[in-house]
Amino acid sequence: FTRMLFSCLVDADYLATEAFMDAGKSVDRPTNDVSLQSILDLLDSYLGNLSANSEPTDVNKRRSEVLAACREASELSPGLFSLTVPTGGGKTLASLAFALRHAVTHGLSRVIYAIPFTSIIDQTAGVFREVLGELGEGVVLEHHTNVDPGTEHETLRSRLAAENWDAPLVVTTNVQFFESLFAARTSRCRKLHNLVGSVIILDEAQTLPVELLKPCLAVLRELVTDYRCSIVLCT
């Protein structure tokens, strides 16, 4: 609770100082004004087209069942969820469908997708951008070490949004996510208050270090119990 209050204070202090000392930078800071409903509409349209143009194979049938189950579960009250899907079962888009529908249904503010391996983060963010089309660059925030300065996905606006995760859809690493919750650095704490009221997807949850499992699970329970978060443990 103290860290949440500290996060609000630190971020407000940074933003107020920035507005006074560097008005140009403050103007460039992105505003989180894209509704999750509009993102969900684009995803539903993409999935509809994907289904209409897919062969009726056994694998595609199972993928449809997984997606249907995720959409049905999105109506449940916020809390702790698990999603276990075989490789190739469409887990990435199905989990995003759950997260967006769940957030819209329950008035939550953003979706955070945490992944343990940087090798698959680019792939996941690329899928999300493909789904969202022209809207993707302004909506999908990648925050990890593989986003190189000067690339098309690393811009001034994305760098500013990465400071406090003020974006509707964040794709990040487990390290970034848990350091925001535990690290004793003000820069890490800035984004903590924006976890409130979020759907947090932990992909490949079985990779959490066993020696850190108790504190990680304790803080996840706290986010669910006291800060209106829903957590999805994906395997």
C-alpha positions as CSV (number, residue, x, y, z in Angstrom):
1,F,0.0,0.0,0.0
2,T,2.8,2.4,0.9
3,R,4.6,1.6,-2.4
4,M,1.3,2.3,-4.3
5,L,1.1,5.7,-2.7
6,F,4.8,6.3,-3.3
7,S,4.2,5.4,-7.0
8,C,1.4,8.0,-7.3
9,L,3.6,10.7,-5.7
10,V,6.7,9.9,-7.7
11,D,4.9,9.8,-11.1
12,A,2.9,13.0,-10.3
13,D,6.2,14.7,-9.3
14,Y,8.0,13.6,-12.5
15,L,5.0,14.8,-14.7
16,A,4.6,18.1,-12.9
17,T,8.3,18.8,-13.1
18,E,8.4,17.9,-16.8
19,A,5.4,20.1,-17.6
20,F,7.2,23.1,-15.9
21,M,10.7,22.4,-17.1
22,D,10.2,20.9,-20.6
23,A,6.8,21.8,-22.0
24,G,7.7,20.4,-25.4
25,K,8.4,16.9,-23.9
26,S,5.2,17.1,-21.9
27,V,3.2,17.9,-25.1
28,D,4.8,14.9,-26.8
29,R,3.8,12.5,-24.0
30,P,1.1,10.2,-25.4
31,T,-2.4,10.3,-23.9
32,N,-4.1,7.0,-23.2
33,D,-7.3,7.9,-25.2
34,V,-7.9,4.8,-27.2
35,S,-10.7,2.8,-25.6
36,L,-10.4,-0.9,-24.9
37,Q,-13.7,-1.4,-26.6
38,S,-12.3,-0.1,-29.9
39,I,-9.3,-2.4,-29.6
40,L,-11.7,-5.3,-28.8
41,D,-13.8,-4.5,-31.9
42,L,-10.7,-4.7,-34.1
43,L,-9.6,-8.0,-32.5
44,D,-13.1,-9.5,-32.9
45,S,-13.1,-8.4,-36.6
46,Y,-9.7,-9.9,-37.1
47,L,-10.6,-13.2,-35.5
48,G,-13.9,-13.4,-37.5
49,N,-11.9,-13.0,-40.7
50,L,-9.4,-15.6,-39.6
51,S,-12.1,-18.1,-38.8
52,A,-13.9,-17.5,-42.1
53,N,-10.8,-18.1,-44.1
54,S,-9.5,-21.1,-42.1
55,E,-9.8,-24.7,-43.2
56,P,-12.1,-26.9,-40.9
57,T,-9.2,-29.0,-39.5
58,D,-9.1,-30.6,-36.1
59,V,-6.5,-28.1,-34.9
60,N,-8.6,-25.1,-36.0
61,K,-11.7,-26.6,-34.3
62,R,-9.7,-26.9,-31.1
63,R,-8.5,-23.3,-31.5
64,S,-12.1,-22.2,-31.9
65,E,-13.1,-24.1,-28.7
66,V,-10.2,-22.4,-26.8
67,L,-11.3,-19.0,-28.0
68,A,-14.9,-19.6,-27.1
69,A,-14.0,-20.8,-23.6
70,C,-11.9,-17.6,-23.1
71,R,-14.8,-15.4,-24.3
72,E,-17.2,-17.2,-22.0
73,A,-14.8,-16.9,-19.0
74,S,-14.4,-13.1,-19.5
75,E,-17.9,-12.6,-18.0
76,L,-16.7,-14.0,-14.6
77,S,-15.8,-11.6,-11.8
78,P,-12.3,-10.3,-11.6
79,G,-9.8,-12.6,-9.9
80,L,-7.1,-15.2,-10.5
81,F,-7.4,-17.3,-13.7
82,S,-5.4,-20.0,-15.4
83,L,-5.2,-20.8,-19.1
84,T,-3.6,-24.0,-20.2
85,V,-3.4,-24.6,-24.0
86,P,-1.2,-27.0,-26.0
87,T,1.4,-25.4,-28.3
88,G,-0.3,-24.1,-31.5
89,G,-3.7,-23.8,-29.8
90,G,-4.0,-20.1,-30.4
91,K,-3.3,-19.1,-26.8
92,T,-1.9,-15.6,-27.6
93,L,-5.0,-14.3,-29.3
94,A,-7.4,-16.2,-27.1
95,S,-5.8,-14.8,-24.0
96,L,-6.0,-11.3,-25.5
97,A,-9.6,-11.8,-26.3
98,F,-10.3,-12.8,-22.7
99,A,-8.3,-9.8,-21.4
100,L,-10.0,-7.2,-23.5
101,R,-13.6,-8.6,-23.0
102,H,-13.0,-8.9,-19.3
103,A,-11.6,-5.4,-19.0
104,V,-14.5,-3.9,-21.0
105,T,-17.1,-5.9,-19.0
106,H,-15.7,-4.9,-15.6
107,G,-14.5,-1.4,-16.4
108,L,-10.7,-2.2,-16.1
109,S,-8.2,0.2,-17.6
110,R,-5.5,-1.7,-19.5
111,V,-4.0,-5.1,-20.4
112,I,-0.4,-6.0,-19.5
113,Y,1.2,-9.0,-21.2
114,A,4.3,-10.2,-19.3
115,I,6.5,-12.8,-21.0
116,P,9.7,-14.4,-19.6
117,F,11.6,-14.7,-22.8
118,T,12.7,-11.7,-24.9
119,S,12.9,-14.1,-27.9
120,I,9.1,-14.3,-28.1
121,I,8.2,-10.8,-27.1
122,D,8.8,-9.3,-30.5
123,Q,6.7,-12.0,-32.0
124,T,3.8,-11.4,-29.6
125,A,3.9,-7.6,-30.0
126,G,4.0,-8.1,-33.8
127,V,0.9,-10.3,-33.7
128,F,-0.9,-7.6,-31.7
129,R,0.1,-4.9,-34.1
130,E,-1.1,-7.0,-37.1
131,V,-4.4,-7.4,-35.4
132,L,-4.8,-3.7,-34.7
133,G,-3.5,-2.4,-38.1
134,E,-2.8,1.3,-38.3
135,L,-3.9,1.7,-34.6
136,G,-1.3,-0.8,-33.5
137,E,1.8,1.5,-33.3
138,G,0.0,4.0,-31.0
139,V,-1.6,1.3,-28.8
140,V,0.9,-1.5,-28.3
141,L,3.7,-0.5,-25.9
142,E,6.8,-2.7,-25.9
143,H,8.9,-2.3,-22.8
144,H,12.0,-4.6,-22.8
145,T,15.7,-4.6,-23.7
146,N,15.2,-5.8,-27.3
147,V,13.5,-2.6,-28.5
148,D,16.5,-0.9,-30.0
149,P,16.8,2.9,-30.1
150,G,16.0,4.2,-33.6
151,T,13.8,1.3,-34.7
152,E,10.3,1.9,-35.9
153,H,8.8,0.7,-32.6
154,E,11.1,2.8,-30.4
155,T,9.9,6.4,-30.6
156,L,9.9,9.4,-28.3
157,R,6.2,8.7,-27.5
158,S,6.9,5.0,-26.7
159,R,9.9,5.9,-24.5
160,L,7.7,8.4,-22.6
161,A,4.9,5.8,-22.2
162,A,7.4,3.2,-21.0
163,E,8.2,5.4,-18.0
164,N,4.9,4.9,-16.4
165,W,3.0,2.4,-18.6
166,D,0.3,4.9,-19.5
167,A,-0.9,2.8,-22.5
168,P,-3.8,0.5,-23.1
169,L,-1.8,-2.6,-24.1
170,V,1.7,-3.2,-22.6
171,V,3.9,-6.1,-23.7
172,T,6.8,-6.5,-21.3
173,T,9.1,-9.0,-19.5
174,N,8.6,-10.7,-16.2
175,V,11.7,-8.9,-15.0
176,Q,10.2,-5.4,-15.8
177,F,6.9,-6.4,-14.3
178,F,8.2,-7.8,-11.0
179,E,10.9,-5.2,-10.5
180,S,8.1,-2.6,-10.6
181,L,6.6,-4.4,-7.7
182,F,9.7,-5.0,-5.6
183,A,12.7,-2.9,-6.8
184,A,13.9,0.0,-4.5
185,R,14.2,2.5,-7.4
186,T,11.9,5.4,-8.0
187,S,12.1,4.9,-11.8
188,R,10.7,1.4,-11.4
189,C,8.0,2.5,-9.0
190,R,6.6,5.1,-11.4
191,K,4.5,2.6,-13.3
192,L,3.2,0.7,-10.2
193,H,0.0,2.7,-9.7
194,N,-0.9,2.0,-13.4
195,L,-1.2,-1.7,-12.6
196,V,-4.4,-0.9,-10.6
197,G,-7.5,-2.0,-12.4
198,S,-5.6,-4.0,-15.1
199,V,-5.8,-7.5,-16.6
200,I,-2.3,-9.0,-16.2
201,I,-1.4,-12.0,-18.3
202,L,1.7,-13.9,-17.2
203,D,2.7,-16.1,-20.2
204,E,4.7,-19.3,-19.5
205,A,3.9,-18.9,-15.8
206,Q,5.7,-22.2,-15.0
207,T,9.0,-20.3,-15.7
208,L,8.7,-18.2,-12.5
209,P,11.8,-19.0,-10.4
210,V,10.9,-21.5,-7.7
211,E,13.0,-19.7,-5.1
212,L,11.0,-16.5,-5.7
213,L,7.6,-18.1,-6.0
214,K,6.2,-17.2,-2.6
215,P,6.8,-13.4,-2.8
216,C,5.6,-13.4,-6.5
217,L,2.4,-15.2,-5.6
218,A,1.9,-13.0,-2.6
219,V,2.1,-9.8,-4.5
220,L,-0.2,-11.2,-7.3
221,R,-2.8,-12.1,-4.7
222,E,-2.5,-8.6,-3.3
223,L,-3.1,-7.1,-6.7
224,V,-6.3,-9.2,-7.1
225,T,-7.6,-8.6,-3.6
226,D,-6.9,-4.9,-3.1
227,Y,-6.2,-3.3,-6.5
228,R,-9.0,-4.6,-8.8
229,C,-6.6,-6.7,-11.0
230,S,-7.3,-9.9,-12.8
231,I,-4.4,-12.2,-13.2
232,V,-4.2,-14.9,-15.9
233,L,-1.5,-17.6,-15.5
234,C,-0.8,-19.0,-18.9
235,T,0.9,-22.3,-19.6
